[in-house]
């Protein structure tokens, strides 16, 4: 870990969707259930992310997941090591994952300090028996299956759902700014992972077996067109246009980015106007999943 005397920086951000099906299809040793594969284009997209991770050599991965939901405040995991068995509540037949992760608790403390300094309600999560949500685990596994880099899970405050989209997104902008300042104070090379799908309307029945790709397709043409519109805005670096259409996108497609991870990451990156790199797009039970990368070092060249 770098010295706190050295100013830290964010070296990359990833839009890192978390369908448990992708881990199931990969058959890692940590998952107790096995598959015959499937969803290869999305899994291949994550291989590009893993190559970037190897090249960038980050010292910490921060992940914001919609499945660690907190009603009051933004919570930061502050337990040195978290381990256990994660079972997906909707897909227990696909995801039974034995996880173990080291947490950067000092960065958690700094994030808490910066968040509260800008008026956000925040809390350090110090329960040693805390069970990590599957969204956090899936995104982290798909980015770094070696689990050899410390992490910092961040909760999704429920403000976009309890109040309004505008209030929720404003909170994420401030949280992103606070996160960037905390990373700079910590003196580490950091990667951000926004654990979100795009469109999130999905089918209510799955095929038998679940990995039957002949049954996998978009939930609707309208949902697909929205996904393509958002992806193209990100690919062109048109962040202001993206922010203008996000509320409508969230409303019409039940987009998971409503939970705030994408806005948090873009804010922490300084709302980059340079194009994002699309590694791949695919559907999982009809939801739209884009694996994308913002490489800060490449943008600076």
SULFENFEN-V158475 format. One record per pair of residues at least 12 apart in sequence whose ideal C-beta (glycine too) atoms are under 10 Angstrom apart, sorted by the first residue. I is the first residue (numbers start at 1). J is the second residue. D is the distance in whole Angstrom. If there is no record, write none. Layout:
# SULFENFEN-V158475
I:J:D + I:J:D
This chain:
# SULFENFEN-V158475
1:59:6 + 1:60:8 + 1:104:8 + 1:106:9 + 1:107:10 + 1:150:8 + 1:186:8 + 1:187:8 + 1:188:6 + 1:189:10 + 2:59:6 + 2:60:10 + 2:186:8 + 2:187:4 + 2:188:5 + 2:189:7 + 3:186:10 + 3:187:5 + 3:188:10 + 4:106:8 + 4:110:9 + 4:185:7 + 4:186:6 + 4:187:5 + 4:188:9 + 5:187:7 + 6:184:10 + 6:186:9 + 6:187:4 + 6:188:9 + 6:189:10 + 7:183:9 + 7:184:5 + 7:185:8 + 7:186:9 + 7:187:6 + 7:188:10 + 8:59:8 + 8:60:9 + 8:107:9 + 8:110:10 + 8:180:9 + 8:181:10 + 8:182:8 + 8:183:5 + 8:184:5 + 8:185:7 + 8:186:5 + 8:187:5 + 8:188:5 + 8:189:7 + 8:190:6 + 9:180:9 + 9:183:7 + 9:184:7 + 9:187:9 + 9:188:8 + 9:189:6 + 9:190:7 + 9:296:7 + 9:297:9 + 10:58:9 + 10:62:9 + 10:176:10 + 10:179:8 + 10:180:6 + 10:183:6 + 10:184:9 + 10:188:10 + 10:189:8 + 10:190:5 + 10:191:7 + 10:192:6 + 10:265:9 + 10:268:6 + 10:269:6 + 10:270:9 + 10:294:9 + 10:296:6 + 11:52:9 + 11:53:10 + 11:55:10 + 11:56:5 + 11:57:8 + 11:58:6 + 11:59:9 + 11:183:10 + 11:188:10 + 11:189:5 + 11:190:7 + 11:191:6 + 11:192:9 + 11:294:10 + 11:295:8 + 11:296:5 + 11:297:6 + 11:298:10 + 12:49:9 + 12:52:6 + 12:53:8 + 12:55:10 + 12:56:6 + 12:58:7 + 12:61:10 + 12:189:9 + 12:190:9 + 12:191:5 + 12:192:7 + 12:193:10 + 12:269:9 + 12:277:10 + 12:293:6 + 12:294:6 + 12:295:5 + 12:296:6 + 12:297:8 + 12:298:9 + 12:299:10 + 13:62:10 + 13:176:10 + 13:190:9 + 13:191:7 + 13:192:4 + 13:193:8 + 13:194:7 + 13:262:9 + 13:264:10 + 13:265:5 + 13:266:8 + 13:268:7 + 13:269:5 + 13:272:8 + 13:276:9 + 13:292:9 + 13:293:7 + 13:294:4 + 13:295:9 + 13:296:8 + 14:46:9 + 14:49:6 + 14:52:8 + 14:53:9 + 14:61:9 + 14:63:9 + 14:139:8 + 14:142:9 + 14:143:6 + 14:191:7 + 14:192:7 + 14:193:5 + 14:194:7 + 14:195:9 + 14:265:8 + 14:276:10 + 14:277:10 + 14:279:9 + 14:291:7 + 14:292:7 + 14:293:5 + 14:294:8 + 14:295:10 + 15:49:10 + 15:139:10 + 15:192:10 + 15:193:8 + 15:194:5 + 15:195:9 + 15:196:7 + 15:197:9 + 15:198:8 + 15:231:9 + 15:234:8 + 15:257:9 + 15:261:8 + 15:262:7 + 15:265:8 + 15:266:10 + 15:276:8 + 15:278:9 + 15:279:9 + 15:289:9 + 15:290:6 + 15:291:7 + 15:292:4 + 15:293:8 + 15:294:9 + 16:46:8 + 16:49:7 + 16:61:10 + 16:63:7 + 16:64:10 + 16:65:10 + 16:135:10 + 16:138:8 + 16:139:4 + 16:140:8 + 16:142:7 + 16:143:6 + 16:191:10 + 16:192:9 + 16:193:4 + 16:194:6 + 16:195:5 + 16:196:8 + 16:261:9 + 16:265:9 + 16:289:10 + 16:290:10 + 16:291:7 + 16:292:9 + 16:293:9 + 17:42:8 + 17:45:10 + 17:46:9 + 17:135:9 + 17:138:8 + 17:139:8 + 17:142:9 + 17:194:9 + 17:195:7 + 17:196:6 + 17:197:5 + 17:198:8 + 17:200:10 + 17:256:8 + 17:281:10 + 17:282:9 + 17:284:8 + 17:287:8 + 17:288:9 + 17:289:4 + 17:290:7 + 17:291:7 + 17:292:10 + 18:63:9 + 18:65:7 + 18:66:9 + 18:67:8 + 18:88:10 + 18:133:9 + 18:134:7 + 18:135:4 + 18:136:8 + 18:137:8 + 18:138:4 + 18:139:5 + 18:140:9 + 18:141:9 + 18:142:8 + 18:193:9 + 18:195:5 + 18:196:8 + 18:197:8 + 18:256:9 + 18:261:10 + 18:284:10 + 18:289:9 + 19:39:7 + 19:42:8 + 19:88:10 + 19:91:9 + 19:94:9 + 19:95:10 + 19:134:10 + 19:135:9 + 19:138:7 + 19:142:10 + 19:197:7 + 19:202:10 + 19:282:9 + 19:283:9 + 19:284:4 + 19:285:8 + 19:287:7 + 19:289:6 + 20:86:9 + 20:87:10 + 20:88:5 + 20:90:8 + 20:91:5 + 20:92:10 + 20:94:5 + 20:95:4 + 20:96:10 + 20:97:8 + 20:134:6 + 20:135:9 + 20:137:9 + 20:138:6 + 20:141:10 + 20:284:9 + 21:35:8 + 21:38:7 + 21:39:6 + 21:42:9 + 21:43:10 + 21:88:10 + 21:91:7 + 21:94:6 + 21:95:8 + 21:138:9 + 21:206:9 + 21:210:7 + 21:211:8 + 21:216:9 + 21:284:5 + 21:285:8 + 21:289:10 + 22:38:9 + 22:39:6 + 22:40:10 + 22:42:6 + 22:43:6 + 22:45:10 + 22:46:7 + 22:94:10 + 22:95:10 + 22:138:7 + 22:139:10 + 22:141:9 + 22:142:6 + 22:282:9 + 22:284:7 + 22:289:8 + 22:291:10 + 23:35:9 + 23:43:9 + 23:88:9 + 23:94:8 + 23:95:6 + 23:97:7 + 23:134:9 + 23:137:8 + 23:138:6 + 23:139:10 + 23:141:6 + 23:142:7 + 23:145:9 + 24:37:10 + 24:38:8 + 24:39:9 + 24:88:9 + 24:91:8 + 24:93:9 + 24:94:4 + 24:95:6 + 24:96:9 + 24:97:9 + 24:138:10 + 24:210:7 + 24:211:8 + 25:37:5 + 25:38:4 + 25:39:5 + 25:40:8 + 25:42:9 + 25:43:6 + 25:94:9 + 25:210:9 + 25:211:6 + 25:213:10 + 25:284:10 + 26:38:10 + 26:39:9 + 26:40:10 + 26:43:6 + 26:46:9 + 26:141:8 + 26:142:8 + 26:145:8 + 28:97:8 + 28:98:10 + 28:141:7 + 28:142:10 + 28:145:6 + 29:98:9 + 29:145:10 + 30:85:10 + 30:86:9 + 30:96:9 + 30:97:5 + 30:98:5 + 30:99:7 + 30:100:9 + 30:137:9 + 30:141:7 + 30:145:9 + 30:147:9 + 31:86:10 + 31:94:8 + 31:95:7 + 31:96:6 + 31:97:5 + 31:98:8 + 31:99:10 + 31:141:9 + 32:85:8 + 32:87:9 + 32:95:9 + 32:96:4 + 32:97:8 + 32:98:7 + 33:91:10 + 33:92:9 + 33:93:6 + 33:94:6 + 33:95:7 + 33:96:6 + 33:97:9 + 35:94:8 + 35:209:8 + 35:210:8 + 35:211:5 + 36:209:7 + 36:210:10 + 36:211:5 + 36:212:9 + 37:211:6 + 37:213:9 + 38:209:9 + 38:210:8 + 38:211:3 + 38:212:8 + 38:213:5 + 38:216:8 + 38:284:9 + 39:210:10 + 39:211:8 + 39:213:7 + 39:216:7 + 39:282:6 + 39:283:9 + 39:284:6 + 39:289:9 + 40:213:8 + 40:280:10 + 40:282:9 + 41:213:10 + 41:279:10 + 41:280:5 + 41:281:8 + 41:282:5 + 41:283:10 + 41:289:10 + 41:291:9 + 42:142:9 + 42:279:9 + 42:280:6 + 42:281:8 + 42:282:4 + 42:283:9 + 42:284:7 + 42:289:6 + 42:290:9 + 42:291:6 + 43:142:8 + 43:280:9 + 43:282:9 + 43:291:9 + 44:279:8 + 44:280:6 + 44:282:10 + 44:291:9 + 45:142:9 + 45:278:8 + 45:279:4 + 45:280:3 + 45:281:8 + 45:282:8 + 45:289:9 + 45:290:8 + 45:291:4 + 45:292:9 + 45:293:10 + 46:139:9 + 46:141:9 + 46:142:4 + 46:143:7 + 46:145:9 + 46:279:7 + 46:280:8 + 46:291:6 + 47:142:9 + 47:279:8 + 47:280:9 + 47:291:10 + 48:277:8 + 48:278:10 + 48:279:4 + 48:280:8 + 48:291:8 + 48:293:7 + 49:139:10 + 49:142:7 + 49:143:5 + 49:144:9 + 49:191:9 + 49:193:9 + 49:277:10 + 49:279:6 + 49:280:10 + 49:291:6 + 49:292:9 + 49:293:6 + 50:142:8 + 50:143:7 + 50:144:7 + 50:145:7 + 50:146:9 + 51:279:10 + 52:143:9 + 52:191:9 + 52:277:9 + 52:279:9 + 52:293:6 + 52:295:7 + 52:297:10 + 52:298:10 + 53:143:6 + 53:144:6 + 53:145:10 + 53:146:9 + 53:149:8 + 53:191:7 + 53:293:10 + 54:144:9 + 54:146:10 + 55:295:9 + 55:297:9 + 56:189:7 + 56:190:10 + 56:191:7 + 56:295:8 + 56:296:9 + 56:297:7 + 57:149:9 + 57:189:7 + 57:191:10 + 58:143:10 + 58:144:9 + 58:149:6 + 58:150:9 + 58:188:8 + 58:189:5 + 58:190:6 + 58:191:4 + 58:192:10 + 59:104:8 + 59:107:10 + 59:149:7 + 59:150:7 + 59:183:10 + 59:186:9 + 59:187:9 + 59:188:4 + 59:189:5 + 59:190:7 + 59:191:9 + 60:102:10 + 60:103:9 + 60:104:5 + 60:106:10 + 60:107:6 + 60:149:7 + 60:150:5 + 60:151:7 + 60:152:6 + 60:183:8 + 60:186:8 + 60:188:5 + 60:189:8 + 60:190:5 + 60:191:7 + 60:192:10 + 61:101:9 + 61:104:9 + 61:139:9 + 61:140:6 + 61:143:7 + 61:144:7 + 61:149:6 + 61:150:8 + 61:151:5 + 61:152:7 + 61:153:10 + 61:190:7 + 61:191:5 + 61:192:8 + 61:193:6 + 62:76:9 + 62:104:8 + 62:107:8 + 62:108:10 + 62:111:8 + 62:150:10 + 62:151:7 + 62:152:5 + 62:153:8 + 62:154:6 + 62:179:7 + 62:182:9 + 62:183:8 + 62:190:6 + 62:191:7 + 62:192:5 + 62:193:7 + 62:194:10 + 62:264:9 + 62:265:9 + 62:268:8 + 63:77:10 + 63:132:10 + 63:135:8 + 63:136:5 + 63:137:9 + 63:138:10 + 63:139:5 + 63:140:6 + 63:143:8 + 63:151:7 + 63:152:7 + 63:153:6 + 63:154:7 + 63:191:9 + 63:192:8 + 63:193:4 + 63:194:8 + 63:195:6 + 63:261:8 + 63:265:10 + 64:135:9 + 64:136:9 + 64:139:9 + 64:152:10 + 64:153:8 + 64:154:5 + 64:155:8 + 64:156:7 + 64:157:10 + 64:172:9 + 64:175:8 + 64:176:9 + 64:179:9 + 64:192:8 + 64:193:7 + 64:194:6 + 64:195:6 + 64:196:8 + 64:259:8 + 64:260:7 + 64:261:4 + 64:262:9 + 64:263:10 + 64:264:5 + 64:265:7 + 64:268:10 + 65:132:9 + 65:133:6 + 65:134:9 + 65:135:4 + 65:136:4 + 65:137:9 + 65:138:9 + 65:139:7 + 65:140:9 + 65:153:7 + 65:154:8 + 65:155:8 + 65:156:6 + 65:193:9 + 65:194:9 + 65:195:4 + 65:196:9 + 65:259:8 + 65:261:7 + 66:133:9 + 66:135:6 + 66:136:10 + 66:155:9 + 66:156:5 + 66:158:10 + 66:160:10 + 66:194:10 + 66:195:7 + 66:196:7 + 66:197:9 + 66:200:9 + 66:256:6 + 66:257:9 + 66:258:8 + 66:259:4 + 66:260:8 + 66:261:7 + 67:88:9 + 67:89:9 + 67:132:10 + 67:133:4 + 67:134:6 + 67:135:4 + 67:136:7 + 67:137:9 + 67:138:9 + 67:155:9 + 67:156:8 + 67:195:8 + 67:256:10 + 67:259:9 + 68:125:9 + 68:130:9 + 68:131:10 + 68:132:8 + 68:133:4 + 68:134:10 + 68:135:7 + 68:136:6 + 68:153:6 + 68:154:8 + 68:155:4 + 68:156:6 + 68:157:10 + 68:195:9 + 68:259:10 + 69:133:8 + 69:135:10 + 69:155:7 + 69:156:5 + 69:157:8 + 69:158:6 + 69:161:9 + 69:259:8 + 70:121:9 + 70:122:10 + 70:123:8 + 70:125:9 + 70:154:10 + 70:155:4 + 70:156:7 + 70:157:6 + 70:158:7 + 70:159:10 + 71:155:10 + 71:157:8 + 71:158:5 + 71:159:9 + 71:161:10 + 71:162:7 + 72:121:6 + 72:122:10 + 72:123:8 + 72:157:8 + 72:158:9 + 72:159:10 + 72:162:10 + 73:112:10 + 73:115:9 + 73:116:9 + 73:120:7 + 73:121:4 + 73:122:5 + 73:123:5 + 73:155:8 + 73:157:6 + 73:158:10 + 73:159:9 + 73:171:10 + 74:111:8 + 74:112:9 + 74:115:6 + 74:116:10 + 74:120:6 + 74:121:7 + 74:122:5 + 74:123:8 + 74:154:7 + 74:155:6 + 74:156:8 + 74:157:5 + 74:159:9 + 74:171:8 + 74:172:9 + 74:174:10 + 74:175:6 + 74:178:9 + 74:179:10 + 74:260:9 + 74:264:9 + 75:108:9 + 75:112:9 + 75:115:10 + 75:121:10 + 75:122:7 + 75:123:5 + 75:124:7 + 75:125:5 + 75:130:10 + 75:153:9 + 75:154:7 + 75:155:4 + 75:156:9 + 75:157:8 + 76:103:9 + 76:104:10 + 76:105:9 + 76:107:8 + 76:108:4 + 76:109:8 + 76:110:9 + 76:111:5 + 76:112:6 + 76:115:8 + 76:122:7 + 76:123:8 + 76:124:6 + 76:125:7 + 76:126:10 + 76:152:7 + 76:153:8 + 76:154:6 + 76:155:8 + 76:179:9 + 76:182:9 + 77:101:9 + 77:103:5 + 77:104:9 + 77:105:8 + 77:108:6 + 77:124:8 + 77:125:5 + 77:126:9 + 77:127:9 + 77:130:7 + 77:132:8 + 77:136:9 + 77:151:8 + 77:152:6 + 77:153:4 + 77:154:8 + 77:155:8 + 78:103:7 + 78:104:9 + 78:105:5 + 78:106:9 + 78:107:9 + 78:108:4 + 78:109:7 + 78:111:9 + 78:112:8 + 78:123:9 + 78:124:4 + 78:125:6 + 78:126:5 + 78:127:9 + 78:130:10 + 78:152:9 + 78:153:10 + 79:101:10 + 79:102:10 + 79:103:6 + 79:105:7 + 79:108:9 + 79:124:9 + 79:125:7 + 79:126:6 + 79:127:7 + 79:128:5 + 79:129:9 + 79:130:6 + 79:132:10 + 79:153:10 + 80:102:7 + 80:103:6 + 80:104:9 + 80:105:6 + 80:128:9 + 80:150:9 + 81:100:7 + 81:101:7 + 81:102:5 + 81:103:7 + 81:105:10 + 81:128:9 + 81:150:10 + 82:99:8 + 82:100:8 + 82:101:5 + 82:102:8 + 82:103:6 + 82:125:10 + 82:127:9 + 82:128:8 + 82:129:9 + 82:130:6 + 82:131:8 + 82:132:6 + 82:136:10 + 82:137:10 + 82:151:9 + 82:153:8 + 83:98:8 + 83:99:6 + 83:100:4 + 83:101:7 + 83:102:10 + 83:128:10 + 83:131:10 + 83:132:9 + 84:97:9 + 84:98:8 + 84:99:7 + 84:100:8 + 84:129:8 + 84:130:9 + 84:131:6 + 84:132:7 + 84:137:10 + 85:97:7 + 85:98:5 + 85:99:8 + 85:131:8 + 86:98:8 + 86:99:6 + 86:131:7 + 86:132:6 + 86:133:7 + 86:134:5 + 86:135:10 + 86:136:9 + 86:137:5 + 86:138:9 + 87:131:9 + 87:134:8 + 88:133:9 + 88:134:5 + 88:135:9 + 88:137:9 + 88:138:9 + 89:133:10 + 89:134:8 + 90:134:9 + 90:285:10 + 91:134:9 + 91:206:8 + 91:210:8 + 91:285:9 + 93:206:9 + 93:210:8 + 94:134:10 + 94:206:9 + 94:210:6 + 94:211:9 + 95:134:6 + 95:137:9 + 95:138:8 + 97:132:10 + 97:134:7 + 97:137:6 + 97:138:8 + 97:141:8 + 98:137:10 + 99:131:10 + 99:132:6 + 99:134:9 + 99:136:9 + 99:137:5 + 99:140:8 + 99:141:8 + 99:147:8 + 100:132:10 + 100:147:7 + 101:132:7 + 101:136:9 + 101:137:8 + 101:140:7 + 101:141:10 + 101:144:10 + 101:147:6 + 101:149:9 + 101:150:8 + 101:151:5 + 101:152:10 + 101:153:8 + 102:147:8 + 102:148:9 + 102:149:8 + 102:150:5 + 102:151:7 + 103:125:10 + 103:132:10 + 103:150:6 + 103:151:6 + 103:152:6 + 103:153:7 + 104:149:9 + 104:150:4 + 104:151:7 + 104:152:5 + 104:183:10 + 104:186:7 + 104:188:7 + 104:190:9 + 105:124:8 + 105:126:9 + 105:150:9 + 105:152:9 + 106:150:10 + 106:152:10 + 106:182:10 + 106:185:10 + 106:186:6 + 106:187:10 + 106:188:9 + 107:150:8 + 107:151:10 + 107:152:5 + 107:179:9 + 107:182:6 + 107:183:7 + 107:185:9 + 107:186:5 + 107:187:10 + 107:188:7 + 107:190:8 + 108:124:6 + 108:125:8 + 108:126:9 + 108:152:6 + 108:153:9 + 108:154:9 + 108:182:9 + 108:186:10 + 109:124:7 + 109:182:9 + 109:185:10 + 109:186:9 + 110:152:10 + 110:178:9 + 110:179:9 + 110:181:8 + 110:182:4 + 110:183:8 + 110:184:9 + 110:185:5 + 110:186:6 + 111:124:9 + 111:152:7 + 111:154:7 + 111:175:9 + 111:178:7 + 111:179:6 + 111:180:10 + 111:181:9 + 111:182:4 + 111:183:8 + 111:185:10 + 111:186:9 + 112:124:5 + 112:125:10 + 112:178:9 + 112:182:8 + 113:178:9 + 113:181:9 + 113:182:7 + 113:185:8 + 114:174:10 + 114:175:9 + 114:177:8 + 114:178:4 + 114:179:7 + 114:180:9 + 114:181:5 + 114:182:5 + 114:183:9 + 114:184:10 + 114:185:8 + 115:154:10 + 115:171:10 + 115:174:8 + 115:175:6 + 115:177:9 + 115:178:4 + 115:179:8 + 115:181:10 + 115:182:8 + 116:178:8 + 117:178:7 + 117:181:9 + 118:171:10 + 118:173:10 + 118:174:5 + 118:175:8 + 118:177:7 + 118:178:6 + 118:181:9 + 119:171:10 + 119:174:7 + 119:178:10 + 120:157:8 + 120:159:10 + 120:171:7 + 120:172:10 + 120:174:6 + 120:175:6 + 120:178:7 + 121:157:8 + 121:159:9 + 121:171:9 + 122:154:10 + 122:155:10 + 122:157:9 + 122:175:9 + 122:178:8 + 123:155:9 + 125:153:8 + 125:154:10 + 125:155:8 + 130:153:9 + 132:151:9 + 132:153:6 + 133:153:8 + 133:155:9 + 133:156:9 + 133:195:9 + 134:195:10 + 135:153:9 + 135:156:9 + 135:195:5 + 135:196:9 + 135:197:10 + 135:256:9 + 135:259:9 + 135:261:9 + 136:151:8 + 136:153:5 + 136:154:9 + 136:155:9 + 136:193:9 + 136:195:7 + 137:151:10 + 137:153:9 + 137:195:10 + 138:195:7 + 139:151:10 + 139:153:10 + 139:193:5 + 139:194:8 + 139:195:4 + 139:196:9 + 139:261:9 + 140:153:8 + 140:193:7 + 140:195:9 + 142:193:9 + 142:195:10 + 142:291:8 + 143:191:8 + 143:193:6 + 143:195:10 + 143:291:10 + 144:191:9 + 144:193:9 + 149:191:8 + 150:188:9 + 151:191:10 + 151:193:9 + 152:179:9 + 152:182:9 + 152:183:10 + 152:186:10 + 152:190:9 + 152:192:10 + 153:193:10 + 153:195:9 + 154:175:8 + 154:179:8 + 154:192:10 + 154:193:10 + 154:195:10 + 154:260:10 + 154:261:9 + 154:264:8 + 155:259:10 + 155:260:10 + 156:168:10 + 156:172:9 + 156:195:9 + 156:196:9 + 156:256:10 + 156:258:9 + 156:259:4 + 156:260:6 + 156:261:7 + 156:264:9 + 157:171:6 + 157:172:9 + 157:175:8 + 157:259:9 + 157:260:7 + 158:259:8 + 158:260:10 + 159:171:5 + 159:172:9 + 159:259:10 + 159:260:8 + 160:172:8 + 160:250:8 + 160:257:10 + 160:258:5 + 160:259:7 + 160:260:6 + 160:263:9 + 161:258:7 + 161:259:8 + 164:247:9 + 165:246:8 + 165:247:5 + 165:248:10 + 165:250:6 + 165:251:8 + 165:258:7 + 166:247:8 + 168:250:10 + 168:258:7 + 168:259:8 + 168:260:6 + 168:263:8 + 169:243:8 + 169:246:7 + 169:247:8 + 169:250:9 + 169:257:10 + 169:258:9 + 169:260:7 + 169:262:10 + 169:263:5 + 169:264:10 + 169:267:9 + 170:263:9 + 171:260:7 + 171:263:9 + 171:264:9 + 172:257:10 + 172:259:9 + 172:260:4 + 172:261:8 + 172:262:8 + 172:263:4 + 172:264:4 + 172:265:9 + 172:266:9 + 172:267:6 + 172:268:10 + 173:243:9 + 173:260:9 + 173:263:6 + 173:264:8 + 173:266:9 + 173:267:4 + 173:268:9 + 173:271:9 + 174:264:9 + 174:267:8 + 175:260:8 + 175:263:9 + 175:264:5 + 175:267:7 + 175:268:8 + 176:192:9 + 176:260:9 + 176:261:10 + 176:263:7 + 176:264:5 + 176:265:7 + 176:266:7 + 176:267:3 + 176:268:4 + 176:269:8 + 176:270:9 + 176:271:9 + 177:264:10 + 177:267:6 + 177:268:7 + 177:270:9 + 178:264:10 + 178:267:9 + 178:268:9 + 179:192:8 + 179:264:7 + 179:265:9 + 179:267:8 + 179:268:5 + 180:192:9 + 180:267:8 + 180:268:5 + 180:269:8 + 180:270:8 + 181:268:9 + 182:268:10 + 183:268:8 + 189:297:10 + 190:268:9 + 190:296:10 + 191:293:10 + 191:296:10 + 192:261:9 + 192:264:8 + 192:265:5 + 192:266:9 + 192:268:6 + 192:269:7 + 192:294:9 + 192:296:10 + 193:261:8 + 193:265:8 + 194:256:10 + 194:257:8 + 194:259:10 + 194:260:9 + 194:261:4 + 194:262:5 + 194:263:9 + 194:264:7 + 194:265:4 + 194:266:8 + 194:268:10 + 194:292:9 + 194:294:10 + 195:256:9 + 195:259:9 + 195:261:6 + 195:262:10 + 195:265:10 + 196:255:8 + 196:256:5 + 196:257:5 + 196:258:9 + 196:259:7 + 196:260:9 + 196:261:5 + 196:262:6 + 196:263:10 + 196:264:10 + 196:265:9 + 196:289:9 + 196:290:9 + 197:227:9 + 197:253:10 + 197:254:10 + 197:255:8 + 197:256:5 + 197:257:8 + 197:283:9 + 197:284:8 + 197:287:5 + 197:288:6 + 197:289:5 + 197:290:8 + 198:223:9 + 198:224:10 + 198:226:8 + 198:227:5 + 198:228:10 + 198:229:10 + 198:230:6 + 198:231:7 + 198:234:10 + 198:249:8 + 198:253:7 + 198:255:6 + 198:256:7 + 198:257:7 + 198:262:9 + 198:281:9 + 198:287:8 + 198:288:4 + 198:289:7 + 198:290:6 + 198:292:10 + 199:218:8 + 199:219:7 + 199:220:9 + 199:222:9 + 199:223:4 + 199:224:8 + 199:225:10 + 199:226:6 + 199:227:5 + 199:230:9 + 199:249:8 + 199:250:10 + 199:252:9 + 199:253:4 + 199:254:7 + 199:255:6 + 199:256:8 + 199:257:10 + 199:283:9 + 199:286:8 + 199:287:6 + 199:288:4 + 199:289:9 + 199:290:10 + 200:219:9 + 200:223:9 + 200:250:9 + 200:253:7 + 200:254:5 + 200:255:6 + 200:256:5 + 200:257:9 + 200:258:8 + 200:259:10 + 200:286:9 + 200:287:5 + 200:288:8 + 200:289:10 + 201:218:10 + 201:219:5 + 201:220:7 + 201:222:9 + 201:223:6 + 201:252:9 + 201:253:6 + 201:254:5 + 201:255:9 + 201:285:10 + 201:286:7 + 201:287:7 + 201:288:9 + 202:219:6 + 202:223:10 + 202:254:9 + 202:283:9 + 202:284:8 + 202:285:5 + 202:286:4 + 202:287:5 + 202:288:10 + 203:215:9 + 203:216:9 + 203:217:9 + 203:219:7 + 203:283:10 + 203:284:10 + 203:285:5 + 203:286:5 + 203:287:9 + 204:285:9 + 204:286:10 + 205:285:9 + 206:285:6 + 207:285:9 + 210:284:10 + 210:285:9 + 213:282:10 + 215:285:9 + 216:282:8 + 216:283:6 + 216:284:7 + 216:285:8 + 216:286:8 + 217:283:6 + 217:285:10 + 217:286:7 + 218:282:10 + 218:283:5 + 218:286:6 + 218:287:9 + 218:288:7 + 219:253:9 + 219:254:10 + 219:283:7 + 219:285:8 + 219:286:3 + 219:287:7 + 219:288:8 + 220:253:9 + 220:286:8 + 222:252:7 + 222:253:8 + 223:252:8 + 223:253:5 + 223:254:9 + 223:255:9 + 223:283:9 + 223:286:8 + 223:287:9 + 223:288:6 + 224:253:10 + 224:281:10 + 224:283:8 + 224:286:10 + 224:288:7 + 225:253:10 + 226:245:9 + 226:248:9 + 226:249:6 + 226:250:10 + 226:252:6 + 226:253:5 + 226:255:8 + 226:288:8 + 227:249:9 + 227:253:8 + 227:255:9 + 227:281:7 + 227:283:9 + 227:287:9 + 227:288:4 + 227:289:9 + 227:290:7 + 228:281:8 + 228:288:9 + 228:290:10 + 229:241:10 + 229:242:9 + 229:245:7 + 229:249:8 + 230:242:7 + 230:245:8 + 230:246:8 + 230:249:6 + 230:253:9 + 230:255:8 + 230:257:8 + 230:262:9 + 230:288:9 + 230:290:8 + 231:276:9 + 231:278:6 + 231:281:7 + 231:288:9 + 231:290:5 + 231:292:8 + 232:278:9 + 233:245:8 + 233:246:10 + 233:249:10 + 233:276:9 + 234:262:9 + 234:266:9 + 234:272:10 + 234:275:8 + 234:276:4 + 234:277:9 + 234:278:8 + 234:290:8 + 234:292:6 + 234:294:9 + 235:275:5 + 235:276:6 + 235:277:8 + 235:278:6 + 235:290:10 + 235:292:8 + 236:273:9 + 236:274:10 + 236:275:6 + 236:276:9 + 237:271:10 + 237:272:7 + 237:273:5 + 237:274:5 + 237:275:5 + 237:276:7 + 237:294:9 + 237:299:9 + 238:273:8 + 238:275:9 + 239:266:6 + 239:269:9 + 239:270:10 + 239:271:5 + 239:272:7 + 239:273:6 + 239:274:10 + 239:276:9 + 240:271:8 + 240:273:8 + 242:257:10 + 242:262:9 + 242:263:10 + 242:266:8 + 242:271:9 + 243:263:8 + 243:266:8 + 243:271:8 + 246:258:8 + 246:262:8 + 246:263:8 + 253:287:9 + 253:288:8 + 254:287:9 + 255:287:10 + 255:288:8 + 256:287:8 + 256:288:9 + 256:289:10 + 262:292:10 + 265:294:8 + 266:294:8 + 269:294:6 + 269:296:7 + 269:299:9 + 270:296:9 + 270:299:10 + 272:294:6 + 272:295:10 + 272:296:8 + 272:299:6 + 273:299:9 + 274:294:8 + 274:295:9 + 274:296:9 + 274:298:8 + 274:299:4 + 274:300:9 + 275:292:10 + 275:294:9 + 275:299:9 + 276:290:9 + 276:292:5 + 276:293:7 + 276:294:5 + 276:295:9 + 276:299:10 + 277:291:10 + 277:292:6 + 277:293:5 + 277:294:8 + 277:295:7 + 277:298:8 + 278:290:6 + 278:291:8 + 278:292:5 + 278:293:8 + 279:291:4 + 279:292:7 + 279:293:6 + 280:292:9
